[in-house]
Amino acid sequence: MSTDQVSTPLALIGLGKMGANMARRLARGGITVHGFDTSAAARAALSGEPGVIAHDSLAAAIGALTTPRVVWMMLPSGEASEQMLGEIQALLATGDLIVDGANANYLDTQRRGQALAADGIGFVDCGVSGGVWGLANGYCLMLGGEAAEIARVVGYAQVLAPDHEHGWLHCGPSGAGHFVKMIHNGIEYGMMQALAEGFALLAGRPELELDMARIAENWRHASVVRSWLLDLTAQALQGTAALETIPPRVADSGEGRWSVDEAIRQGTPAPVLVAALMSRFDSQGKADTANRLLALMRQGFGGHAPG
């Protein structure tokens, strides 16, 4: 991609934690970003960032671009993305391009891509990983779409990624980027669950006087289980907050559910992913009714007191 293409301004819609930091990284890489968010506070948070122009309307952000335009969405999956996609489409013309950076279901992505293609509007789906550390460390981008459409966003991907060669990939046709990100998040669930259960077992033997923070730090060096998730675990265990003060509830964003749905759809065994997802449901109190019934059954056949 030429230097001119790399420096072409784009509109970034959705300036939450991820979108705002992506706007900052793009701007610091020399790309002018015309941003929009329905939240005035989100727009104001970027007011002092050189290279980022926060507009007070979607039309103004898109209208600031010259054709052909690239509009990058960073919104929650589902209805929020669906509604905004329709509003953006109404403001675009043949030859423009939309990038969807949400954690969207790949089946929705394929449907949206087909609908936009019928209007002559390009579409790239982009799975984004990196969290709040992406601004400093770069993002891992998983792209789906036709080669000609991917070529138009490579320059942006290279700025967002850790470097020009690594951290971004054209995974395949429309839907492939979101599909790969979905499986990525399913694996993430399993890795997190394994680490959490392992440290719970360590904590279960207080008589051994194990220092979990030091163990985590030790494992970070040359161990086969070293990983960024272990790095974060070690950092958390060295914090001042006592583990017992953290509410034992873990949310699930949807990607874990879609990964399990896909395993069922394919008939491909994925017991670790399923178990990790079920554990999150349990932490949310969704096993409480079943556990109460188990206690009542035990009381019924054996006279055991509940609890």
N, C-alpha and C positions, 0 to 999 in steps of 0.2 A: 504494500500500500504506500502511496506517495506521501510526502510530508504534508501536502495540501489537504489530502483526505484525512490524515491523522488529526489535523488541527481544526477540522470543520466543526462548528458549534453544534450542539444537540440540545434537545429538551429532555429534562429528567423530571418525571411526574411521580411524586411520593417522596417526601423529604423526612421520613422517620429516621430511626437510628441507622439503619443500613443505607437508605437512599441518601441521607445527608452526608455521610462519610464517603460514599461513592462520588457524590458531587464534588466534595473537597479534593479527593484524589485525582479526579479528572482535571479539575481546574489547576491543581498544582503540577499536573503533567502537560499544561499548555493548552487545554481544551476549554473553550468558553461554554459554560453550562447555563441554560435558561431553565430555572426550576419552578415548579409549582406544587403546592400542597394545600389542601382545604383548610389546614390549621395555620392561623396567622402566627402562632408561636413558632411553628416549625419553619416558616418562611423567615421570621425575624432572626432565628438562630443562625442563619447563614448570611445575614446582612453585611457582616464585616469580612467575608471571605472573598479575596481577590479572584476574579474570574467566574464567580457565581452570581447570577442575576436572578433574584427571587421575584416572580411576578405574582400579582394578586388575582390572576384568573388563568384558566387553562388556555383560553383563546389568545391571551397576550403572550404566554410562553411559546406557544406554537407559532404564533404570528411573527415572532422575532427571528425566526429561521428563514433562510432562503431555500427554495426548492432545488433538488429533492431533499426532503427533510427526514431526520431520524429522531424518533420520539421513544425514549426509554422509560418504561413503567417499573416502579419499585413499590408495589402495593401488596396487601395481603391477598391470598388466593380466594377464590369464590366470588361472592356477589360484588365485593368492592372492585375487583379487577374487571369483572364482567361489565359493570356499569360504566367504569371509566374508559374501558376499551371502546364502548359504543360512542361515548362523547368524543374521544380522540378521533375515531374513524370519521365522524361527521365533519371534522375540521381538516381532514387530509385529502389529498388528491392522488391520482394515478402516479406511481413512481416513488411515493413516500414509503417509509419503512417504520414499523413498530417493533420494539424489542420488549418482551415481557420477562422481567426478572423475578417474578413471584415464584413461590414454591407451589406451582400449579399442578393439577392432575394432568398427566400427559394426554389423556383422552380428550379433556377439554381443550388442550392446546392444539391438537390435531384438528378439532372441529373449528376452532377460531382461525387457524391458518388457512383452511379451505375457504371460509367465508370471506376473509380479507383478500385472498388471491382473486376471488371472483370480482372484486372491485378494483383490482390492479394495485393493491397495497401490499408491500412486502411484509413478512413476519418472521421474526427470529425469537425462539424461546431460549432463555438463558437461566440455568440453575446457578445460583451464587452461594458460595460457602466462604466463610472467613469471619463472620460475626463482627463484634465490635473491634476486633484487632485488624480488620481489613485495611483501614486507613493507613496504618503504619507498615503492615506486613504485606499488603496486597491481597487480592481475592482469587479464589479458584473458580473459574468460569466454565460451565458446561453448555455448549451452544448447539442448538438444533435449527435446521433450515436449509434452504437451497444454497449451493456454493456461491452464487452471485450475490445473494443477500448477506451471507456470512462475510464476504469480502468487504462489504460496506461498514461492518462493525469491528473488524479486526483491529484497527487502530485504537479504538476505545478499549477493547479487550486487553491490548498490550499495555496500556497505561494502567488499567485496573489490576492486572495480574502482578505477581511479584517481579517479573521481568518480561521482556518481549518474547522469550522463547518458552517459558514455563508458566503453568498455572491457567492456561486456557486451551480449550480443545473444541474443534468442530466434531461433535459426536455422531452426527447423522442427520437424516431429514427431519422435517417438522415433528416436534414432540420428543425427539431423541434427547435434547438437552434436559428437559424437565423429567424425562424417564430416568436418566442417569442420576440426576440430583435426588430423585425419589428413593432410588436404591441406596445411594450414598447415605441418606438420612436413616434408612432402615439399618444399615451397617452401624451407623453411629449409635443408634439405640442399643444394639447388642454389645458394642464395645463399652459404652457407659455402664450398662448393667453388670457386665463382668467385673469391671473395676470396683463398682459399688459393692457387689456381693463379696468380692475378695477382701476388701478392707473391713466389711462387716464381720467376716470370719476372724480377721486379726483382732478386732475389738472384742470378740467373744471370749478371748482368753486373757482376762485382766491379770491373772496370776503370773503371766509371763512378762508383764511390765513392758509391753511393746510400745515403742514410740512410732506411731503411724506416720507422722510427718517425716521423720528421718528415714523410715523404710521407703516411703514414696520417693524421697530425694535420691536414695541409693539406687532404686530401680530405674531412675532416669538415665543412668550412666552404664551403657553397654548391655543392659538387660534386653531380652527378647520382647518384653512387654512395654518398652519405652515408646512414648507417643506424645502428641500434643495434649491429648486428653489426660494422660498421666501427669504432664507438666502442670496442667490446670488443677488436677487433684492435689498435687504436692503443694502448689501455691495456696489452695484453699485450706489444707490441713495446717499450714504454717500461720494462718490468720489468727486474729485475736478472738473471733466469735467461736463460742463453744458449739461443737457439732450438735449437742442436745437441744440447742435453742433454735435450730433450723426447722421449720414446719416440714413434716415428712410427706410432702405432696409434690408429685412431679407431673407437670402438664404434658400433653402430647399435641403437636401442632397439626397433625393430619397426615404428614408424609409417612409416618410409621404405619398408620392404618392402610394407606394406599399400597405400601410395600407388601403387607400381608394379603391384601385383596389380590395383588398381582400374583403372589405365590399360589393362591387358591385358583386363580384364573388359569395359570400355566400348569397346575398340578406339580409344581416344583417344591420339594420339602424345604422349609425355612424355619425349623423349630426354635432356633435362637432368637430370630427376629420376632416370632410370635410370642415367645416367653417374655421378652423384654417389653413388648407392648402391653401384655396382660399385667405385668408388674406395675406399669404406670397406671393402668386402670385401677388396680388394687390400691395404690397410694392415694387415689382420688376418692376413696371411700366406696367405690362401686362393688366391692366384695362384701360390704358390711351386711347386707341382707342375707347373702348365702352363708356367711359365717355365723350369724345369729341362728339360722335354721339348723346349721350343723350342731351348734351348742344345744338346741332344743331336742334334736334327734338323739344326741348322746345322753341327754338327761332322760329321754323317754325310754331307751332300752337298757340303760345301766344305772339310772338314778343319780347320775353325776350332776353336781351343781354347775350351772353355767359360769363361764369365766375361768 
